[in-house]
Amino acid sequence: QVQLVESGGGLVQSGGSLRLSCAASESSFSINVMGWYRQAPGKQRELVAVITSGGSTNYADSVKGRFTISRDNAKNTVYLQMNSLKPEDTAVYYCNAEVYSGIHGYIYWGQGTQVAVSS
């Protein structure tokens, strides 16, 4: 069982920056993929960015060039640096971890952190 704790959300003006952090309860070396998803009111949860244990990344088109995902395996932490924030980035952001063991896959979620961007 992997526990994820997010931090770093808050209220920021349009054009501002925030950095989200997600600390995992066990070594992130054992976590194959870590990522960030978000859910705005009335909308489905959507992928924001993911990063593999090897450092490969993937971003939603809407955040490319503005957001950067990174991970520090020594600290069991994944980060999301968000720059040039827009009101449409307002959502609850959830940390995600995927662990693959043999034929089994396990998905874990954090409790979420609110990001609000004012115009």
Rosetta blueprint (number, residue, H / E / L):
1 Q L
2 V L
3 Q L
4 L E
5 V E
6 E E
7 S E
8 G L
9 G L
10 G E
11 L E
12 V E
13 Q E
14 S L
15 G L
16 G L
17 S L
18 L E
19 R E
20 L E
21 S E
22 C E
23 A E
24 A E
25 S L
26 E L
27 S L
28 S H
29 F H
30 S H
31 I L
32 N L
33 V E
34 M E
35 G E
36 W E
37 Y E
38 R E
39 Q E
40 A L
41 P L
42 G L
43 K L
44 Q L
45 R L
46 E E
47 L E
48 V E
49 A E
50 V E
51 I E
52 T E
53 S L
54 G L
55 G L
56 S L
57 T E
58 N E
59 Y E
60 A L
61 D L
62 S L
63 V L
64 K L
65 G L
66 R L
67 F E
68 T E
69 I E
70 S E
71 R E
72 D E
73 N H
74 A H
75 K H
76 N L
77 T E
78 V E
79 Y E
80 L E
81 Q E
82 M E
83 N L
84 S L
85 L L
86 K L
87 P H
88 E H
89 D H
90 T L
91 A E
92 V E
93 Y E
94 Y E
95 C E
96 N E
97 A E
98 E E
99 V E
100 Y E
101 S E
102 G L
103 I L
104 H E
105 G E
106 Y E
107 I E
108 Y E
109 W E
110 G L
111 Q L
112 G L
113 T E
114 Q E
115 V E
116 A E
117 V E
118 S E
119 S L
